Amino acid sequence: MFCRYFCFLSLCLFLPTQRRCSLGHISDLRGSDTTSLPGFENLTMGYNKYLRPYFGGEPVQIAMSLDIASISSISESDMDYTATIYLRQRWTDPRLVFHGNKSFTLDARLVELLWVPDTYIVESKRSFLHDVTVGNRLIRLFSNGTILYALRITTTVACNMDLSKYPMDTQTCRLQLESWGYDENDVIFTWLRGNDSVHGIEKLRLSQYTVERYYTLVSKSQQETGSYPRLILQFELRRNVLYFILETYVPSTLLVMLSWVSFWITLDSVPARTCIGVTTVLSMTTLMIGSRSSLSKTNCFIKAIDVYLGICFSFIFGALVEYAVAHYSSSQKCAAKAPQEGPANELTKEMEEVNITNILNSSITSYKRKISFTSIEISSDNVNCSGLTMKTHEKIKCVLRNKMHRIIGYFTIQNPSNVDHYSKLLFPLFFMLVNVFYWAYYLYF
């Protein structure tokens, strides 16, 4: 019976005004049975889809609920996410009240004949309504005038991300629903059942994220044209760091440990130590470039992974520099010994021809004369300036010269082989300390 009435009404909607049908005409055709759909005469007589319910009076209460079907992608470079949602809106239109306790699902194309809220998604970049095989919309009418309007939408929404702790970050994204033209004097947005109005988000399985928690909010958007109602779904996404540990952190740590192998190779093995140092530096550079290529548009951020890669690169480069310092010190020491061996050989030859006793006596006599004449005490290349009979500025120069000799002595490597010995202990120790501070800061602060 409903189908017959509804088909007849649908035809009447497209007829001229003077030829439109009323429920009285239908009742004439079907007899006195007018109780099944008495309120549907409002669709043909006196109903204006351009005026909201309670026009000129109280605002319309619109209750919403959401089903999150999927979140297909979360882009750090574009700072957005793409989600497919089922949006359901409920409101009451007293012009559509009819007797009975039934609800009827209408053809979705009849939505063009009804007033519907002008809800839009705030910060949406791209959105579309699914239309296979027909437009994915639902209109359901209840006897008390309540309308259920459901849509299936795929939308790409902006999400401002803080990537300073990437990949140990937690991002907070929002899905905001707001009325475009009707302010709070015309419509009021509410969640149908609070946090229970949102379903499906707790069952999502994302490739890089885990949904930590979500909650709903009711807010207002203050614009120049008025105050508009807004509903907010806020959810927190925690990134799964295991992938990055296996992909970046472990290889970079192993490269640092590989650079320490050179400390156990002798200083004379120049090709071996140089090869290890250069290879680890180049490998680390390639790893750093690869980690940044996936986030090419967010290079302005100094991320946690960049800090760790920078630390590893510094240790690898330090191991290469350590060998350069040790090898240079060793070569300088060998060069210092070489001139001493030449005079020693000549002295040996001269000792065969000259009397050693006469040489020693003459040397001692001349040395004593110099000491008595200058009154200078020489000890470990430092001059005792306290007993000098010289001017004040000369004494100052003497003191500064002694200080410089002492400072240079602190940084002089007496035994180049000790450089490798200390590096075997200091490099791993400092690297472990830096790791402790790094992970403690980014995981707990």
Buried (B, 14 or more C-beta within 10 A) or exposed (E): EEEEBBEBBBEBEEEEEEEBBEBEBBBEEBEEEBEBBBBBBBBBEEBEEEEBBBEEEEBBBBBBBBBBBBBEEBBBEBBBBBBBBBBBBBBBBEBBBBEEEEEBEBEBEBBEBBBBBEBEBBBBEEBEEBEEEEBBBBBBBBBBBBBBBBBBBBBBBBBEBEBEBBBBBEBBBBBBBBBEEBBBEBBBBBBBEEEEBBBBBEEBEBEBBEBEEBEBEEEBBEEEEBEBBBBBBBBBBBBBBEEBEEBBBEBBBEBBBBBBEBBEBEBEEEEEBBEBBEBBBEBBEEBBEEBBEEBEEBEEBEBBBBBBBEBBBBBBBBBBEBBEEBBEBBEEBEEEEEEEEEEEEEEEEEEEEEEEEEEEEEEEEEEEEEEEEEEEEEEEEBBEBEEBEEEEEEEEEBEEBBEEEEEEEEEEBEEBEEBBEEBEEEBBEEBEEBBEEBBEEBEEE
